[in-house]
Amino acid sequence: MAFVPASSTAASLALALVERLQRRLVDAMTEIGRAQAGADWPAFAPTSWLRDGGRHGGGTRWSASDAGQVFDRASVNVSQVHYDDEPARKLAAATALSAIIHPRNPYAPSLHTHVSWTETRDGSGYWRIMADLNPAIADGAATARFEAALKAAMPEHYDAAARQGARYFFIPALGRHRGVAHVYLEAWRTDDAGADRSLAGRVGDATIDVYASIVRDALATAPAPDEAARAAQLAYHTLYFFQVLTLDRGTTSGLLVHDQNDVGILGSLPSRIDRGLLASWRDGMPEAQRPLLDAMVEAVGNQPIVAVDERCKLALAATLRAFYRNHPQALEFQAAGDVAVPTVANHGG
């Protein structure tokens, strides 16, 4: 399914960039999958979606289709939404790569990375650049490699990006971060559009390269996972699920804008979570957010170990959408970096 792309030059260049990064990440993970499972490993499969029939854009996500053989979940999504034919809208175009890799082996860390360009009707815009390493079982050497690679890709901006990442990925209810290494440039724009786009590309490339090398090494050297390692992964996946659905501003914004890509927007969720552990974090949350967790726990069903399948994702998307539409004041508890930028929803997306 093809969609009508945005007409602006900046949005076109951003789309070319994120599609290139998407291909690189899918190729790198496919290579790892085939090294682990053989040349006939089923690899990644594309799923496309259209915004308003393609008139206002759409996207394609590549997802691991191996039923958990190598990856618990892997989703590499590119999308572009635009309103070329609706000049009254404040948002002109939003173009993004949003990817999450959860390896099946608990000794191999998860990755989240996001690169996006948001353009407003007056022609101005900004980049949002994120990368974070998320292990169930931490490895100090891998953390150091990830940080060194990102610092080399953005030496002048690394300290600020690491500070913003640490702020964004902190989970107040648990008193800890989601992962071990994070960079985040929010609302990034200078007077040099080419340099800004180059920075986004360098960070994306560095993230893909270092992550692929970390996963390859982990899979080659880690011991066979035992029951304790699997339990640690389940607990960590539950934490990841909690952070994404209660704090992640990009996920919430995407769900509030439209309901035409709910499964793709929630592609970052791992395949299984511990329902009791999830419910146990309620008392640490702000009072205004506790009804959200209650509704999430109800939406996932009553099994102790929840399968986060498509049905579950659709139920969760409807739950979050209903909660924030009825309690918009609760959005103030969403994660943020050093500056508060308007979401796509705020732009009229």
Protein Blocks (a to p, Z undefined) as FASTA:
>chain_A
ZZdddfbfklmmmmmmmmmmmmmmmmmmmmmmmmmnojklgbjadddddeehhlnocadd
dddfegommmmbdcddddddddfklmkbmblbdcddddddddfblkbccddddddddddf
kopacdddddddddfbdcfklmmmmmmmmmmmmmmlmmmmmmmmmmmmpcfknopafblb
dcddehiacfblklmmmmmmmmmmmmmmmmmmmmmmmmmmmccddfklmmmmmmmmmmmm
mmmmmmmmklmmmmmmpcclmmmmmmmpcfbdcfklmmmmmmmpcfklmmmmmmmmmmno
jafbacddfklmmmmmmmmmmmmmmmmmlmmmpccdfbdcddfklnoZZ
